[in-house]
Amino acid sequence: MDFTNPLVYGVPCFLGFIALELSYSKVFDNKELYNKKDFISSLSLGVGSAVLAALVKTVSVVLVFNFAYDLFNPIVDGVHTNIMGYKSFGYEWYVWGICMLLDDYTYYWFHRQNHMVRILWAAHIVHHSSDNFNLGTAVRNGWFTLFYKPFFYVWIVIIGFPPEMLLVCLGIESLWQFQLHTQYVKKLGFFDKFLNTHTMHQVHHARNLEYMDKNHGGILNTFDRIFGTWKELDESIDIEYGVSTPPNSYNLYVILTHEYKNIWEDMKKSKNWRHKFMYVFGPPGWSHDGSTLTVKQMRAENAKVAKKDTLEPA
């Protein structure tokens, strides 16, 4: 069964909403919401990502999703049957719901690992590298994530969900993620209890220490709550958007590759092969000599200082 990827219709809407937010901010609200050079960089990265995605997704469907589906769900007596012995899933409404839930669960771990493994962060940092938070930032996507993202999701087709169904779910996830990148939608009350909402995504894009590596969810915030990465927006805190090691450039090549260069420079700091491995596959900020710290280490240091201050007499 063939389905149209929702992003086919979503991309024109993306451009329309960006134009609307840009116009509104310049005329009625915050003239600083969009920086011209930064926006051009984000839009260019988005266009490049869309073109590359069209090619990579075609390959991923043919060589990854379809191959895995056919391998683990061969046709037996005229129907796809999983190698575990059950009939592969069809297109009933509840199957769609389950597939969407599994997609959201996978998105959480895919997204979280992009923040926890430095070589993956080197690709994902592109999306976080702007110190602006607006709908233009939503399309500021790294190009290299496209090459490994399908391997996080392939297990869903392996267990019997049709590749076309998964692609539609991935498209829906992307649509939801796009509209989260605006500051004009405030807290949503009841919906904040289970959805990943706009204020939660503001937290995710902040470089304030208390906000870093939080709210990795896609549509739901359920998995952030379960696995301890959920954080509510504190409106008394001034958010600083961006990353600790920004590219400091509007050049697309620099934006796309600057963290890979940083990894290479860090690897040369030590001749120990374990250290080199950790600079590539360890968490961002890890260093063999403590010259830089991970988010977890920085929080631990802050906790020690805070505890020391409370114990010392005034």
TORZANU-473136 format. One line per field, with one value per residue (C-alpha): residue number from 1; residue in one letter; x, z, y. Coordinates in pm, 1 decimal, decimal comma. Layout:
N
i = (NUM | ...) .
aa = (A | ...) .
east = (X | ...) .
up = (Z | ...) .
north = (Y | ...) .
// end
This chain:
314
i = (1 | 2 | 3 | 4 | 5 | 6 | 7 | 8 | 9 | 10 | 11 | 12 | 13 | 14 | 15 | 16 | 17 | 18 | 19 | 20 | 21 | 22 | 23 | 24 | 25 | 26 | 27 | 28 | 29 | 30 | 31 | 32 | 33 | 34 | 35 | 36 | 37 | 38 | 39 | 40 | 41 | 42 | 43 | 44 | 45 | 46 | 47 | 48 | 49 | 50 | 51 | 52 | 53 | 54 | 55 | 56 | 57 | 58 | 59 | 60 | 61 | 62 | 63 | 64 | 65 | 66 | 67 | 68 | 69 | 70 | 71 | 72 | 73 | 74 | 75 | 76 | 77 | 78 | 79 | 80 | 81 | 82 | 83 | 84 | 85 | 86 | 87 | 88 | 89 | 90 | 91 | 92 | 93 | 94 | 95 | 96 | 97 | 98 | 99 | 100 | 101 | 102 | 103 | 104 | 105 | 106 | 107 | 108 | 109 | 110 | 111 | 112 | 113 | 114 | 115 | 116 | 117 | 118 | 119 | 120 | 121 | 122 | 123 | 124 | 125 | 126 | 127 | 128 | 129 | 130 | 131 | 132 | 133 | 134 | 135 | 136 | 137 | 138 | 139 | 140 | 141 | 142 | 143 | 144 | 145 | 146 | 147 | 148 | 149 | 150 | 151 | 152 | 153 | 154 | 155 | 156 | 157 | 158 | 159 | 160 | 161 | 162 | 163 | 164 | 165 | 166 | 167 | 168 | 169 | 170 | 171 | 172 | 173 | 174 | 175 | 176 | 177 | 178 | 179 | 180 | 181 | 182 | 183 | 184 | 185 | 186 | 187 | 188 | 189 | 190 | 191 | 192 | 193 | 194 | 195 | 196 | 197 | 198 | 199 | 200 | 201 | 202 | 203 | 204 | 205 | 206 | 207 | 208 | 209 | 210 | 211 | 212 | 213 | 214 | 215 | 216 | 217 | 218 | 219 | 220 | 221 | 222 | 223 | 224 | 225 | 226 | 227 | 228 | 229 | 230 | 231 | 232 | 233 | 234 | 235 | 236 | 237 | 238 | 239 | 240 | 241 | 242 | 243 | 244 | 245 | 246 | 247 | 248 | 249 | 250 | 251 | 252 | 253 | 254 | 255 | 256 | 257 | 258 | 259 | 260 | 261 | 262 | 263 | 264 | 265 | 266 | 267 | 268 | 269 | 270 | 271 | 272 | 273 | 274 | 275 | 276 | 277 | 278 | 279 | 280 | 281 | 282 | 283 | 284 | 285 | 286 | 287 | 288 | 289 | 290 | 291 | 292 | 293 | 294 | 295 | 296 | 297 | 298 | 299 | 300 | 301 | 302 | 303 | 304 | 305 | 306 | 307 | 308 | 309 | 310 | 311 | 312 | 313 | 314) .
aa = (M | D | F | T | N | P | L | V | Y | G | V | P | C | F | L | G | F | I | A | L | E | L | S | Y | S | K | V | F | D | N | K | E | L | Y | N | K | K | D | F | I | S | S | L | S | L | G | V | G | S | A | V | L | A | A | L | V | K | T | V | S | V | V | L | V | F | N | F | A | Y | D | L | F | N | P | I | V | D | G | V | H | T | N | I | M | G | Y | K | S | F | G | Y | E | W | Y | V | W | G | I | C | M | L | L | D | D | Y | T | Y | Y | W | F | H | R | Q | N | H | M | V | R | I | L | W | A | A | H | I | V | H | H | S | S | D | N | F | N | L | G | T | A | V | R | N | G | W | F | T | L | F | Y | K | P | F | F | Y | V | W | I | V | I | I | G | F | P | P | E | M | L | L | V | C | L | G | I | E | S | L | W | Q | F | Q | L | H | T | Q | Y | V | K | K | L | G | F | F | D | K | F | L | N | T | H | T | M | H | Q | V | H | H | A | R | N | L | E | Y | M | D | K | N | H | G | G | I | L | N | T | F | D | R | I | F | G | T | W | K | E | L | D | E | S | I | D | I | E | Y | G | V | S | T | P | P | N | S | Y | N | L | Y | V | I | L | T | H | E | Y | K | N | I | W | E | D | M | K | K | S | K | N | W | R | H | K | F | M | Y | V | F | G | P | P | G | W | S | H | D | G | S | T | L | T | V | K | Q | M | R | A | E | N | A | K | V | A | K | K | D | T | L | E | P | A) .
east = (0,0 | 136,7 | 111,2 | 225,9 | 481,0 | 313,4 | 624,3 | 528,6 | 247,8 | 434,0 | 723,9 | 508,8 | 338,6 | 679,6 | 775,4 | 440,0 | 456,6 | 818,6 | 718,7 | 425,6 | 634,1 | 913,5 | 673,4 | 486,3 | 805,0 | 950,3 | 633,2 | 461,5 | 683,7 | 1054,3 | 1272,4 | 1563,5 | 1384,3 | 1532,9 | 1892,0 | 1922,3 | 2252,6 | 2161,9 | 1823,2 | 1980,1 | 2218,6 | 1930,3 | 1719,8 | 2012,3 | 2080,3 | 1711,8 | 1706,1 | 2020,5 | 1876,6 | 1551,6 | 1736,0 | 1968,2 | 1680,0 | 1491,8 | 1787,7 | 1883,9 | 1529,1 | 1481,2 | 1794,1 | 1697,5 | 1357,5 | 1494,3 | 1813,8 | 1729,9 | 1358,8 | 1232,9 | 1528,2 | 1485,2 | 1109,0 | 1135,7 | 1414,7 | 1234,9 | 881,7 | 893,3 | 580,6 | 435,5 | 117,9 | 65,6 | 99,8 | 392,6 | 476,6 | 731,8 | 1013,2 | 884,5 | 576,2 | 304,5 | 138,7 | 302,0 | 95,7 | -163,5 | -311,5 | -579,6 | -627,0 | -487,5 | -175,9 | -118,1 | -146,2 | 103,2 | 345,5 | 321,8 | 395,3 | 696,4 | 817,1 | 793,3 | 976,4 | 1251,9 | 1271,2 | 1334,0 | 1634,5 | 1761,9 | 1745,2 | 1892,3 | 2188,4 | 2253,7 | 2321,6 | 2507,1 | 2750,2 | 2989,9 | 3027,5 | 2647,8 | 2640,0 | 2881,3 | 2603,9 | 2316,4 | 2488,7 | 2403,4 | 2040,5 | 2137,8 | 2415,6 | 2201,8 | 2152,0 | 1807,6 | 1494,3 | 1229,0 | 1060,4 | 1360,9 | 1573,9 | 1337,3 | 1468,7 | 1833,4 | 1906,0 | 2236,7 | 2290,7 | 2486,4 | 2215,7 | 2026,9 | 2284,1 | 2246,1 | 1891,6 | 1725,7 | 1928,3 | 1765,8 | 1419,8 | 1474,8 | 1373,2 | 1012,7 | 990,6 | 1186,2 | 909,3 | 646,7 | 527,0 | 510,9 | 788,1 | 531,4 | 353,3 | 675,9 | 762,7 | 425,8 | 482,2 | 827,3 | 667,6 | 408,2 | 685,8 | 872,3 | 561,0 | 515,0 | 880,3 | 872,0 | 591,4 | 756,7 | 1020,5 | 828,9 | 826,3 | 475,4 | 298,9 | 308,6 | 235,9 | -64,4 | -191,5 | -344,2 | -157,4 | 175,6 | 114,7 | 172,5 | 275,4 | 614,7 | 514,3 | 670,1 | 798,7 | 951,7 | 1135,2 | 1263,3 | 1422,3 | 1576,2 | 1742,0 | 1876,6 | 2241,2 | 2166,1 | 2326,7 | 2003,1 | 1833,7 | 2102,7 | 2026,8 | 1661,5 | 1333,4 | 1440,2 | 1085,4 | 909,8 | 533,0 | 499,7 | 695,2 | 614,1 | 953,4 | 1137,7 | 936,4 | 998,5 | 1372,5 | 1447,9 | 1520,2 | 1207,0 | 1237,8 | 969,0 | 1036,1 | 1107,1 | 982,5 | 1201,6 | 1516,2 | 1643,7 | 1705,1 | 2028,5 | 1990,7 | 2267,5 | 2560,3 | 2872,8 | 3103,2 | 2932,1 | 3070,6 | 3085,0 | 3024,0 | 2743,0 | 2938,6 | 2751,9 | 3067,6 | 3187,1 | 2845,7 | 2822,9 | 3176,4 | 3308,3 | 3244,4 | 3416,2 | 3719,4 | 3697,1 | 3688,5 | 3999,0 | 4185,6 | 4087,8 | 4200,7 | 4548,3 | 4575,4 | 4650,4 | 4836,6 | 4623,5 | 4384,7 | 4114,5 | 4123,9 | 4095,0 | 3798,0 | 3624,1 | 3676,9 | 3481,8 | 3221,7 | 3208,3 | 2969,8 | 3032,1 | 3264,3 | 3454,9 | 3829,2 | 4111,0 | 4261,7 | 3952,0 | 4015,3 | 3654,6 | 3358,9 | 3044,8 | 2706,1 | 2681,4 | 3023,2 | 2941,7 | 2621,2 | 2812,8 | 3069,4 | 2793,7 | 2626,5 | 2955,8 | 3001,5 | 2641,1 | 2677,6 | 3004,3 | 2847,8 | 2560,7 | 2794,6 | 3034,9 | 2942,3 | 2835,5) .
up = (0,0 | -96,2 | 121,8 | 67,9 | 315,3 | 515,2 | 464,7 | 99,3 | 222,1 | 526,3 | 354,9 | 191,1 | 528,7 | 695,9 | 463,6 | 513,3 | 892,7 | 892,1 | 676,3 | 907,7 | 1225,7 | 1065,8 | 947,8 | 1277,9 | 1484,7 | 1270,1 | 1253,4 | 1587,3 | 1840,0 | 1861,1 | 1579,8 | 1718,6 | 1697,5 | 1353,3 | 1263,8 | 886,5 | 835,7 | 1084,6 | 918,2 | 572,2 | 709,1 | 869,2 | 554,7 | 337,4 | 569,8 | 554,4 | 175,0 | 158,1 | 412,6 | 215,6 | -107,9 | 60,6 | 252,2 | -69,5 | -191,1 | 135,6 | 230,2 | -104,9 | -42,4 | 319,9 | 215,7 | -55,1 | 110,0 | 480,6 | 561,4 | 271,0 | 286,7 | 661,0 | 628,1 | 353,8 | 534,3 | 866,8 | 726,2 | 427,4 | 235,0 | 352,8 | 188,0 | 24,7 | 335,5 | 512,5 | 818,4 | 1078,6 | 1141,1 | 1499,5 | 1356,2 | 1368,7 | 1079,7 | 1004,2 | 1092,2 | 860,2 | 834,2 | 1104,3 | 1294,3 | 1619,5 | 1438,1 | 1320,9 | 1681,6 | 1803,1 | 1522,1 | 1607,8 | 1973,8 | 1880,7 | 1647,2 | 1930,6 | 2168,4 | 1911,1 | 1842,7 | 2212,2 | 2220,7 | 1880,0 | 1992,0 | 2335,2 | 2189,8 | 1958,2 | 2275,9 | 2464,5 | 2200,3 | 2072,3 | 1715,8 | 1685,5 | 1857,9 | 1591,6 | 1336,6 | 1557,4 | 1693,3 | 1364,9 | 1474,6 | 1809,7 | 1684,7 | 1642,6 | 1939,1 | 1799,7 | 1867,0 | 1599,7 | 1322,5 | 1101,3 | 1348,0 | 1302,1 | 949,6 | 1053,8 | 1024,2 | 1008,9 | 690,0 | 833,3 | 1070,9 | 764,6 | 707,4 | 1043,5 | 1151,3 | 962,9 | 1164,7 | 1488,2 | 1342,9 | 1141,9 | 1436,4 | 1389,8 | 1042,7 | 1156,7 | 1403,8 | 1130,0 | 1073,7 | 703,0 | 591,1 | 435,0 | 768,6 | 948,6 | 692,7 | 747,8 | 1124,2 | 1077,0 | 870,4 | 1138,4 | 1398,0 | 1185,5 | 1145,2 | 1521,1 | 1578,9 | 1336,2 | 1506,5 | 1849,2 | 1750,8 | 1837,3 | 2142,9 | 2073,1 | 2220,2 | 2599,2 | 2847,9 | 2749,4 | 3087,2 | 3066,0 | 2743,7 | 2914,6 | 3122,8 | 2832,3 | 2518,2 | 2427,9 | 2395,3 | 2284,8 | 2624,4 | 2681,6 | 2351,7 | 2450,4 | 2747,0 | 2511,0 | 2300,6 | 2599,4 | 2698,9 | 3061,2 | 3264,7 | 3441,3 | 3102,6 | 2903,6 | 2781,0 | 2878,9 | 2692,9 | 2411,5 | 2334,5 | 2000,1 | 2032,2 | 2389,1 | 2697,9 | 2855,6 | 2790,5 | 2927,4 | 3246,2 | 3266,5 | 3199,6 | 3405,4 | 3135,3 | 3165,1 | 3271,4 | 3291,8 | 3178,5 | 3469,8 | 3350,9 | 3607,4 | 3427,4 | 3126,6 | 2854,8 | 2658,9 | 2335,1 | 2146,2 | 2239,7 | 2452,9 | 2150,3 | 1870,4 | 1516,5 | 1529,2 | 1157,5 | 903,9 | 656,7 | 589,0 | 571,0 | 908,7 | 1068,5 | 938,0 | 1024,5 | 1314,0 | 1582,3 | 1377,5 | 1365,9 | 1743,9 | 1791,1 | 1576,1 | 1770,7 | 2101,2 | 1983,5 | 1923,4 | 2289,7 | 2408,2 | 2267,9 | 2478,0 | 2249,8 | 2515,6 | 2542,8 | 2166,6 | 2168,5 | 2439,9 | 2253,0 | 1965,2 | 2138,6 | 2489,5 | 2598,4 | 2470,7 | 2703,0 | 2819,5 | 2852,3 | 2981,3 | 3186,7 | 3314,1 | 3093,4 | 2975,3 | 3153,3 | 3054,5 | 3154,0 | 3426,3 | 3562,4 | 3557,2 | 3750,1 | 4004,1 | 4046,8 | 4097,0 | 4353,7 | 4546,5 | 4550,7 | 4659,9 | 4937,8 | 5053,4 | 5063,7 | 5280,6 | 5525,4 | 5570,4 | 5850,9 | 5745,0) .
north = (0,0 | 342,1 | 653,8 | 1010,2 | 1137,2 | 1419,9 | 1632,6 | 1675,1 | 1897,8 | 2018,3 | 2194,9 | 2467,4 | 2516,9 | 2546,4 | 2831,2 | 3001,7 | 2990,1 | 3109,1 | 3405,8 | 3479,5 | 3466,3 | 3668,7 | 3938,8 | 3955,6 | 3978,1 | 4255,7 | 4464,8 | 4411,7 | 4242,8 | 4155,4 | 4287,0 | 4082,5 | 3745,5 | 3685,7 | 3767,0 | 3807,1 | 3622,7 | 3352,0 | 3302,0 | 3272,8 | 3008,9 | 2817,8 | 2833,4 | 2721,4 | 2428,9 | 2340,4 | 2343,0 | 2129,9 | 1889,5 | 1858,0 | 1780,5 | 1532,8 | 1376,7 | 1309,4 | 1104,1 | 937,6 | 844,8 | 676,6 | 472,5 | 403,1 | 272,3 | 47,0 | -71,2 | -55,8 | -58,1 | -268,6 | -505,3 | -557,3 | -596,6 | -856,9 | -1040,5 | -1067,5 | -1079,0 | -1315,1 | -1402,2 | -1734,4 | -1864,0 | -1527,4 | -1307,9 | -1142,7 | -1350,0 | -1250,0 | -1498,2 | -1527,3 | -1695,4 | -1429,7 | -1251,0 | -915,8 | -612,5 | -464,8 | -117,1 | -123,2 | 202,0 | 62,8 | -62,2 | 295,0 | 409,5 | 150,0 | 233,3 | 603,5 | 526,3 | 310,7 | 584,8 | 838,8 | 606,0 | 555,7 | 928,4 | 988,5 | 754,3 | 864,9 | 1226,8 | 1157,3 | 967,0 | 1260,4 | 1457,1 | 1181,7 | 1047,6 | 1309,3 | 1182,0 | 1193,9 | 1532,0 | 1656,5 | 1601,8 | 1718,3 | 2029,8 | 2202,1 | 2224,5 | 2378,4 | 2606,1 | 2917,1 | 3147,3 | 3230,6 | 3029,1 | 3066,4 | 2870,7 | 2939,1 | 2743,2 | 2448,6 | 2387,4 | 2430,1 | 2059,3 | 1879,8 | 1683,7 | 1391,6 | 1267,4 | 1145,4 | 872,8 | 697,6 | 785,2 | 491,8 | 240,1 | 360,4 | 294,5 | -24,4 | -244,7 | -129,4 | -282,2 | -587,2 | -676,0 | -645,1 | -288,8 | -192,6 | 45,6 | 282,6 | 312,4 | 396,1 | 663,6 | 833,3 | 824,2 | 976,0 | 1253,1 | 1325,8 | 1341,6 | 1596,6 | 1810,8 | 1823,9 | 1904,2 | 2196,5 | 2387,1 | 2354,7 | 2611,3 | 2926,7 | 3148,5 | 3275,0 | 2971,0 | 2972,0 | 2694,1 | 2482,9 | 2367,4 | 2019,2 | 1934,8 | 2002,0 | 1690,6 | 1452,4 | 1643,9 | 1782,3 | 2145,9 | 2473,0 | 2584,8 | 2242,1 | 2268,0 | 2610,5 | 2433,5 | 2178,5 | 2450,2 | 2643,3 | 2637,4 | 2724,9 | 2446,2 | 2353,8 | 2306,1 | 2124,9 | 1770,7 | 1790,8 | 1725,6 | 1493,4 | 1382,5 | 1401,6 | 1435,9 | 1307,6 | 1409,7 | 1071,6 | 915,3 | 1218,9 | 1183,5 | 807,4 | 825,4 | 1137,2 | 1395,9 | 1609,4 | 1971,9 | 2236,8 | 2592,1 | 2826,2 | 3162,7 | 3342,5 | 3222,2 | 3414,1 | 3157,8 | 3165,5 | 2972,6 | 2797,9 | 2574,2 | 2594,5 | 2560,3 | 2754,4 | 2765,7 | 3147,9 | 3155,5 | 3179,9 | 2968,2 | 2641,9 | 2432,9 | 2561,2 | 2509,6 | 2153,3 | 2044,8 | 2254,4 | 1991,1 | 1720,6 | 1949,6 | 1995,7 | 1617,4 | 1576,4 | 1844,5 | 1682,5 | 1338,2 | 1477,3 | 1584,9 | 1232,6 | 930,9 | 695,6 | 506,0 | 487,1 | 864,2 | 896,8 | 659,5 | 862,0 | 1187,9 | 1033,7 | 816,9 | 959,4 | 1234,7 | 1589,0 | 1775,4 | 1466,4 | 1517,5 | 1299,2 | 1580,4 | 1759,5 | 2061,3 | 2037,2 | 1879,0 | 1696,3 | 1836,2 | 1571,4 | 1667,6 | 2038,8 | 1978,2 | 1768,1 | 2047,5 | 2303,5 | 2076,9 | 2046,5 | 2423,6 | 2478,9 | 2219,9 | 2374,1 | 2719,9 | 2597,8 | 2421,0 | 2712,7 | 2954,8 | 3301,2) .
// end
